[in-house]
Amino acid sequence: MNIALVHDWLNQLGGAEDVLSVLNQMFPHAPIFTSIYDRQRMPAAWQAWDIRSTWMDRLPGVHRHHQPYMPVFAWVWARRRIPVEHDVILSNKSAFCIAARGLHPGVKHVCYCLTPTRFIYDFTAYAKKERIPPGASAILRALNLYLCRWETHVARHVTAFIAISREVQQRIRKYYGRESVIIYPPIEMPLHPSATQDQGFYLIVSRLLPYKRVDLAIEAFGKLGLPLIVAGDGRDRSRLEQLAARQRGSNIRLLGRVDDATLHRLLAECRAFVFPGVEDFGIAPIRAMAYGKPVIACAGGGALDYVMDGVTGTLFYSQTADALAEAVLKNSGVTFAPAEIRRHAERFGVERFKHEIIEFLRGLGVEIEVRSRRL
């Protein structure tokens, strides 16, 4: 059978794009259907992939600020049909590509669900975190009732759901009324992780977006006076740099996007990894665990699937700067076993993901030859 890959949009790099990259390794001849594709911001190697976007690429500012166009994304996916030669749609969904359908009723749609669309089901928090202007927010809120009903309806046409965490599995059951299996996202493990080192600093690796709550960490470490390094870029960077500049001392550094060698060194040398947001899953913390580093995380979302208090890290239960600061101090008093943390991280490797996806597809009667390749 021929597989078509479906992805909501391609204008930024994050965990969803890590999953897509592995799916492309597994199915290198599968076309990737998406709504928008910013070739300048995505990896140059991806230009060799068969990526098929839509007329939405021509909308003003859509590559940089896609949030105001959310209802348009829904409209486009509701009308898009995958060409007849594809028997299986495998969607990597965080928004409206759940509506992707084939041209004939026999097409199977397997949804790898990163989350039910947060824009719909948690609009108030979404609008606040994304700082959508009040006028646009009011218009988008008025459309939400329709969009919620529409997405619940199109979810019925999905053949099977895969959830990325227990949190997302519960959301699928709540919002779609559907059951799912959990297949954790693929995490690229370091082949030869460095021996455990501790240069005394704490680390965040993240896209700098409002919902990531890097601001909480900056405030917490400003109070503690402990060194914090933030690696990553995004539209929240300017605000975070201003916030860091207002903290006492010079213990907080925002490096922007870093290369692989620098990231390897930072993960090997940090004291602990800080994860202040509530995420659907969270790939970066497990990469830190692969280096034997404990994770200090907010006790919610996907973090509960891998952060065990006192074993692989430290949890804090109120999403505030004070609670995070207390967790940092608590974490510093625990003697962690790096080898044990690494063993926990290895449960999330890439080959495990590939095997579980293939077995799931075969369980649905999908006969497919996998020609996996490395990028």
C-alpha positions in Angstrom: 0.0 0.0 0.0 1.1 3.6 -0.6 1.3 6.0 2.3 0.8 9.7 2.3 2.2 11.7 5.2 0.2 14.7 6.4 1.5 17.6 8.6 -0.3 20.8 9.6 2.2 23.4 8.6 6.0 23.7 8.0 7.1 27.1 9.2 9.0 26.2 12.4 11.1 23.5 14.0 10.0 21.6 17.1 9.0 18.2 18.3 6.3 17.8 15.7 9.0 18.2 13.0 11.3 15.8 14.7 8.5 13.2 14.4 8.0 14.1 10.7 11.7 13.7 10.1 11.6 10.1 11.4 8.4 9.3 9.4 10.2 10.5 6.3 13.1 8.2 7.1 10.7 5.3 7.4 8.7 6.2 4.3 11.1 8.2 2.1 8.9 7.9 -1.0 5.8 9.1 0.7 4.8 12.7 -0.3 4.2 15.1 2.6 1.0 17.1 2.3 0.9 20.3 4.3 -0.8 23.7 4.3 2.2 26.1 4.3 5.9 25.5 3.7 8.5 28.2 4.5 11.5 26.9 2.6 13.8 29.6 4.0 13.2 28.6 7.7 13.1 24.9 7.3 16.2 22.7 6.9 17.8 22.9 3.5 17.9 19.1 3.2 14.1 19.1 3.3 14.0 20.8 -0.2 14.7 17.4 -1.6 11.6 15.9 0.0 8.3 15.7 -1.9 6.5 18.4 0.1 3.1 19.6 -1.3 1.7 22.8 0.2 -1.3 24.9 -0.8 -2.2 28.4 -2.0 -2.0 29.5 1.7 1.8 30.1 1.1 0.8 33.3 -0.6 -1.2 34.8 2.3 0.4 37.9 3.8 2.7 37.1 6.7 1.4 33.6 7.1 4.8 32.0 7.4 5.8 34.2 10.4 2.4 34.6 12.1 0.0 31.8 11.2 -2.2 32.0 14.3 -4.7 34.6 13.0 -5.3 32.3 10.0 -6.5 29.4 12.1 -10.0 29.2 10.6 -8.6 29.3 7.1 -6.4 26.3 7.9 -9.6 24.4 9.0 -11.3 25.5 5.8 -8.4 24.4 3.6 -8.1 21.0 5.2 -11.8 20.4 5.1 -11.7 20.6 1.3 -8.4 19.0 0.6 -8.3 15.4 -0.7 -5.3 13.2 -0.9 -4.7 11.8 -4.5 -6.3 8.4 -5.3 -3.1 6.5 -5.5 -2.6 6.7 -1.7 -4.3 4.0 0.3 -3.1 5.1 3.8 -3.0 8.6 5.3 -0.7 8.9 8.2 -1.2 12.4 9.8 1.1 14.0 12.2 -1.5 16.2 13.8 -1.5 19.1 16.2 -4.3 21.1 14.4 -6.7 20.8 11.5 -5.0 18.2 9.3 -7.1 15.6 11.1 -9.6 16.5 8.4 -7.4 15.1 5.6 -9.3 12.5 3.6 -8.7 10.4 0.5 -10.6 10.4 -2.8 -12.3 7.1 -2.1 -13.9 5.6 1.0 -11.4 2.7 1.3 -8.5 5.0 2.4 -7.4 4.4 5.9 -6.5 7.5 8.0 -4.2 6.8 11.0 -3.8 9.9 13.1 -0.6 10.3 15.2 -2.1 12.8 17.5 0.2 15.3 19.1 -2.8 16.9 20.7 -6.4 17.8 19.9 -6.3 21.3 18.5 -5.4 23.5 21.4 -6.6 26.6 19.5 -10.2 25.1 19.7 -10.4 23.3 23.0 -8.4 25.7 25.2 -8.8 28.9 23.3 -8.6 31.3 26.3 -5.3 30.0 27.4 -4.1 29.8 23.8 -5.0 33.4 23.0 -3.4 34.6 26.2 -0.1 32.7 25.8 0.1 33.6 22.1 -0.8 37.2 22.8 -3.4 37.4 20.1 -4.7 41.0 19.9 -8.1 41.6 21.5 -9.9 42.4 18.3 -8.7 39.3 16.5 -9.2 37.2 19.6 -12.9 38.2 19.8 -13.5 37.2 16.2 -11.7 33.9 16.5 -13.6 33.1 19.7 -16.9 33.6 17.9 -15.8 31.0 15.4 -14.7 28.5 18.0 -18.1 26.9 18.7 -18.4 26.0 15.0 -14.8 24.8 14.8 -15.2 22.6 17.9 -18.3 20.9 16.5 -16.6 20.5 13.1 -13.4 18.9 14.5 -15.3 16.5 16.7 -17.3 15.5 13.5 -14.2 15.0 11.3 -12.5 12.9 14.0 -15.2 10.3 13.4 -13.7 9.6 10.0 -10.3 8.7 11.4 -9.6 5.0 11.2 -7.4 4.9 14.4 -5.7 7.3 16.8 -2.3 7.1 18.3 -1.6 9.3 21.3 1.9 10.6 22.2 1.3 10.5 26.0 -1.3 9.6 28.7 -2.3 13.3 28.8 -3.1 13.3 25.1 -4.8 10.0 25.3 -7.2 11.5 27.9 -7.8 14.5 25.6 -8.7 12.3 22.7 -11.2 10.4 24.8 -12.6 13.7 26.2 -12.9 15.7 23.0 -13.3 13.1 20.3 -14.9 10.3 22.2 -12.3 7.9 20.7 -9.9 5.4 22.2 -6.2 5.4 21.2 -3.0 3.6 21.9 0.1 5.4 23.1 3.3 5.4 21.0 5.8 7.8 22.4 7.6 10.1 20.0 11.1 9.2 18.7 14.0 10.6 20.6 17.5 10.6 18.9 19.8 9.1 21.5 23.5 10.2 21.6 25.6 7.3 20.3 28.4 8.0 22.8 27.2 10.3 25.6 29.9 12.1 27.4 30.8 11.0 30.9 28.7 12.8 33.5 29.9 16.3 33.9 28.6 19.2 36.0 29.7 22.7 35.3 27.1 24.1 37.7 24.7 25.7 35.3 21.0 24.8 34.6 19.8 24.4 31.0 16.7 25.0 28.9 16.5 24.0 25.3 13.3 25.2 23.7 11.6 27.2 21.1 11.0 30.6 22.7 7.2 30.7 22.6 4.9 32.1 25.3 3.4 28.8 26.3 6.8 27.3 27.0 6.9 29.5 30.1 10.6 30.2 29.9 9.7 33.4 31.7 9.0 31.4 34.9 12.5 30.0 34.8 14.1 33.4 34.2 12.2 34.8 37.2 13.0 31.8 39.4 16.7 31.9 38.6 16.8 35.6 39.0 15.7 35.1 42.6 18.1 32.2 43.2 21.1 33.8 41.6 22.0 30.5 40.0 23.4 30.2 36.4 20.8 29.4 33.8 21.5 29.0 30.1 18.6 29.1 27.5 19.3 27.7 24.1 16.7 28.3 21.3 15.0 31.0 19.3 11.5 32.1 18.7 9.1 35.1 18.6 9.2 35.5 22.5 13.0 36.0 22.5 13.0 39.8 22.7 10.6 39.8 25.7 12.6 37.1 27.5 15.9 39.0 26.9 14.3 42.1 28.5 13.1 40.1 31.4 16.5 38.5 31.9 18.2 41.9 31.8 16.0 43.1 34.7 17.2 40.2 36.9 20.0 40.8 39.4 23.5 39.9 38.3 24.4 38.3 35.0 23.6 34.7 35.8 21.0 34.2 32.9 22.2 33.8 29.3 20.1 33.4 26.2 22.2 31.9 23.5 19.7 31.8 20.6 19.8 28.7 18.3 22.9 26.6 18.8 24.6 24.0 16.6 24.7 20.3 17.3 28.2 20.4 18.8 27.3 23.2 21.2 24.1 21.5 22.2 26.0 18.2 22.9 28.4 20.1 25.2 25.6 22.0 27.0 23.7 18.7 27.7 26.8 17.0 28.9 27.9 19.8 31.2 24.6 21.1 32.7 23.6 20.3 36.3 20.0 19.7 35.4 17.5 20.4 32.7 14.6 22.8 33.4 11.2 22.2 31.8 8.8 24.9 33.1 5.9 24.5 30.6 3.1 22.0 30.5 3.6 20.1 27.3 1.8 17.4 25.4 5.0 15.4 25.7 8.4 17.0 25.6 11.4 15.7 23.6 14.1 18.0 24.9 13.9 16.7 28.5 14.4 13.1 27.4 17.4 14.1 25.3 18.9 15.6 28.6 18.0 12.3 30.4 20.0 10.5 27.7 23.0 12.3 29.1 22.1 11.2 32.6 20.8 14.6 33.6 17.8 15.0 36.0 14.8 17.1 34.8 13.1 19.7 36.9 9.6 19.8 35.5 6.1 21.1 36.1 3.9 18.2 37.2 1.5 18.1 34.3 1.2 17.0 30.7 3.6 14.5 29.1 6.3 15.1 31.7 4.4 12.8 34.0 5.2 9.9 31.6 9.0 10.1 32.2 9.9 12.4 35.2 9.8 10.3 38.4 10.3 12.5 41.4 13.6 11.7 43.1 14.6 9.2 40.4 14.8 10.9 37.0 14.2 14.5 38.3 12.1 16.7 40.4 8.5 17.8 40.0 6.8 21.1 41.0 3.1 21.3 41.3 2.3 25.0 40.9 3.3 26.7 37.7 4.9 29.7 39.4 8.4 31.1 39.7 8.4 30.4 43.5 7.4 26.8 43.1 10.1 26.3 40.4 12.7 27.9 42.6 11.8 25.6 45.4 12.1 22.6 43.1 15.6 23.7 42.0 16.7 23.8 45.6 15.1 20.4 46.3 16.7 18.9 43.2 20.2 20.1 44.3 19.8 18.0 47.5 19.2 14.7 45.7 22.0 12.4 44.6 20.8 11.1 41.2 22.2 8.0 39.4 23.1 9.1 35.8 23.2 5.6 34.5 19.6 4.9 35.8 18.4 8.1 34.2 19.9 7.1 30.9 18.2 3.7 31.0 14.9 5.4 31.4 15.6 7.6 28.4 16.4 4.7 26.2 12.8 3.6 26.4 12.0 6.4 24.0 14.5 5.7 21.2 13.9 6.1 17.4 14.1 2.4 16.6 11.5 1.6 19.2 9.2 4.2 17.6 9.7 2.8 14.1 8.9 -0.7 15.3 5.8 0.2 17.2 4.4 2.3 14.3 4.9 -0.5 11.8 3.4 -3.1 14.1 0.4 -0.8 14.7 -0.1 -0.3 10.9 0.1 -4.1 10.3 -2.4 -4.6 13.0 -4.8 -2.5 10.9 -4.2 -4.7 7.9 -1.8 -2.3 6.2 0.7 -4.2 4.2 3.7 -2.1 3.5 7.4 -2.5 2.7 9.5 -0.2 4.9 12.6 1.2 3.3 14.0 3.2 6.1 16.8 5.6 5.4 19.0 7.9 7.5 19.1 11.6 6.8 
